[in-house]
């Protein structure tokens, strides 16, 4: 909704949105698509984990998923393993959203996301939806 509020009365070329109309430029449209994809991924994660869990249960399930997708046993999830995690939960992520999740959760995105960071990401998403 913030993007829509920002786009009201916005001028794009010779067009101006007025009286509640909205004009989205390409950048705003791309950001809207990314936000929608993130929201869909979060909903799938919530459905996958189940409802009405306490924090320790969410973190335990997150650790279980982490261990299943940590294919190389390195103790971190790289980009492909994080993609596998969401695929396991029924979500196909674009490279953009995958990169966003990785950068939001990992203290060092190059090394990957640790189990604790993954648990924190999952819990943050879960508690926001619950």
C-alpha positions in Angstrom: 0.0 0.0 0.0 2.9 2.4 0.5 3.8 2.1 -3.1 0.3 2.9 -4.2 0.1 5.9 -1.8 3.4 7.1 -3.2 2.3 6.7 -6.8 -0.9 8.8 -6.4 -0.6 12.1 -8.2 2.7 10.9 -9.7 3.7 12.1 -13.1 5.0 9.6 -15.6 5.8 11.1 -19.0 2.8 13.3 -19.9 0.4 11.3 -17.7 -0.5 12.3 -14.1 -2.4 10.1 -11.8 -5.1 12.1 -10.0 -8.4 11.6 -8.1 -7.2 8.3 -6.6 -5.8 6.9 -9.9 -2.5 5.2 -9.8 0.4 5.1 -12.3 3.2 2.7 -11.6 6.5 3.2 -13.4 8.7 0.2 -14.3 10.7 0.5 -11.1 7.6 0.6 -8.9 6.0 -2.2 -10.8 9.1 -4.3 -10.3 9.2 -3.6 -6.6 5.5 -4.4 -6.3 6.2 -7.8 -8.0 9.1 -8.5 -5.6 7.0 -7.6 -2.6 4.1 -9.8 -3.8 6.5 -12.7 -4.3 8.0 -12.3 -0.8 4.5 -12.2 0.7 3.6 -15.4 -1.2 6.8 -17.1 0.0 6.0 -16.0 3.6 2.5 -17.4 3.3 3.8 -20.7 2.0 6.3 -20.9 4.9 3.5 -20.3 7.4 1.3 -23.0 5.9 4.2 -25.4 5.7 5.1 -25.0 9.4 1.5 -25.0 10.6 -0.4 -22.7 12.8 -0.3 -21.8 16.5 3.3 -22.9 17.2 5.3 -21.4 20.0 8.8 -20.0 19.2 10.7 -23.1 20.2 8.6 -25.3 17.9 9.1 -22.9 15.0 12.8 -22.8 15.5 13.0 -26.6 15.9 11.1 -27.1 12.6 13.3 -24.5 10.9 16.4 -26.4 12.1 14.9 -29.6 10.8 14.3 -28.0 7.3 17.8 -26.5 7.4 19.4 -29.9 8.1 17.4 -31.5 5.3 18.6 -28.9 2.7 22.2 -28.4 3.9 23.2 -30.7 1.1 27.0 -30.3 1.6 26.8 -30.5 5.4 28.8 -27.3 5.7 26.6 -25.8 8.4 25.4 -23.0 6.1 22.9 -22.7 3.3 24.2 -21.2 0.1 22.0 -19.6 -2.5 21.0 -23.0 -4.1 20.3 -24.7 -0.8 18.2 -21.7 0.3 16.3 -22.1 -3.0 15.8 -25.8 -2.2 14.4 -24.9 1.1 11.7 -22.8 -0.4 11.1 -25.3 -3.2 10.5 -28.0 -0.5 7.8 -25.7 0.9 6.2 -25.3 -2.5 7.7 -21.9 -3.5 9.7 -21.1 -6.6 11.7 -18.0 -5.9 13.1 -15.5 -8.4 16.8 -14.7 -8.1 15.8 -11.3 -6.8 13.7 -12.5 -3.9 16.2 -15.2 -3.1 19.0 -12.6 -2.9 16.8 -10.4 -0.7 16.2 -13.3 1.8 19.8 -14.3 1.8 21.0 -10.7 2.4 18.4 -10.0 5.1 19.2 -13.1 7.0 22.9 -13.8 6.6 25.6 -11.8 8.4 27.9 -12.8 5.6 25.8 -13.6 2.5 29.0 -14.9 0.6 29.5 -17.6 3.2 25.8 -18.4 3.4 23.1 -18.5 6.1 23.8 -20.3 9.4 21.2 -22.4 11.2 20.7 -19.7 13.8 20.2 -17.1 11.1 17.8 -19.4 9.3 15.9 -20.0 12.5 15.7 -16.3 13.1 14.5 -15.6 9.5 11.8 -18.3 9.7 10.7 -17.1 13.1 10.5 -13.5 12.0 8.4 -14.5 9.0 6.2 -16.9 11.0 5.5 -14.4 13.8 4.7 -11.6 11.4 2.1 -13.9 9.7 0.7 -15.3 13.0 
